[in-house]
Amino acid sequence: MRFLLLALLMLNLAVAGLTALEHLQRKAPPELEGAAELKLLQETASEGARQQSRPNAGQAQFVNTASGRSVGNVDTRALEEHQVAELRTCIIVGPMSDISLLDESVRLFDDFGVQVEKILTQADARLEYWVFIPPFESREAAENRIEELDSLGFDSFYISQGEVRGGISLGLFAARASADELVQRLNALGMTSKIKELQKPVSEYRLMTLVPVPPNTRKELLGLLAARDSSVEHKEIICK
């Protein structure tokens, strides 16, 4: 009887042990430290697409409000630098050798409230051709010739000083051909005349704005200047 009780006790212990072991095996294994998270292939592809579409630092993504589609990324840093440069732009206009055009341009800038500085630059000397009649024996003789020239349609005046004092000036010409033509016409009338080459220094001016000129004002100003003289050049610089 004692052996039977002992056998039943051992059997109960064995059954309890097997039950406990089966219960432990059914539990999920603990998560290992540093283990990578497993994801579905579709999830991985979606995240990669989102990362590629995300703009980098310093960029902005512009979206078409009608379609909702992205129209590309814009480098905001480059855009900001361009905007700053536009707001700091000054203008240099010229060169101009015509004083009347220079004064008119200054008044135009003043009308827009833009201060300018005149910059004088010396250009190469220009060669001109002076036609004159050599000095007469008396002023009365010279005056008589001037009256005769006037009746023939020639502009002339008496020379009262210089190395050809007492002669008659018939004008300065930029082209040698024009001076030669006048001499031939005078010779045909029996009037002896001469040509003298003169080196005439030419002063040129540039106008530089002292304050930045906004884009719209700059465009309107340059358009008005071009309407007055299309040959006048300009360039844009960053204001100091």
HELIX and SHEET records of a PDB file:
HELIX    1   1 ARG A    2  ARG A   26  1                                  25    
HELIX    2   2 LEU A   41  SER A   53  1                                  13    
HELIX    3   3 THR A   76  LEU A   87  1                                  12    
HELIX    4   4 ILE A   99  ASP A  111  1                                  13    
HELIX    5   5 ARG A  139  SER A  151  1                                  13    
HELIX    6   6 ARG A  176  ALA A  188  1                                  13    
HELIX    7   7 PRO A  215  ARG A  228  1                                  14    
SHEET    1   A 2 GLN A  59  VAL A  63  0                                        
SHEET    2   A 2 SER A  70  ASP A  75 -1                                        
SHEET    1   B 6 PHE A 157  TYR A 158  0                                        
SHEET    2   B 6 ILE A 168  PHE A 173 -1                                        
SHEET    3   B 6 VAL A 116  ILE A 133 -1                                        
SHEET    4   B 6 LYS A 194  THR A 209 -1                                        
SHEET    5   B 6 THR A  89  MET A  96 -1                                        
SHEET    6   B 6 HIS A 234  ILE A 238 -1                                        
END                                                                             
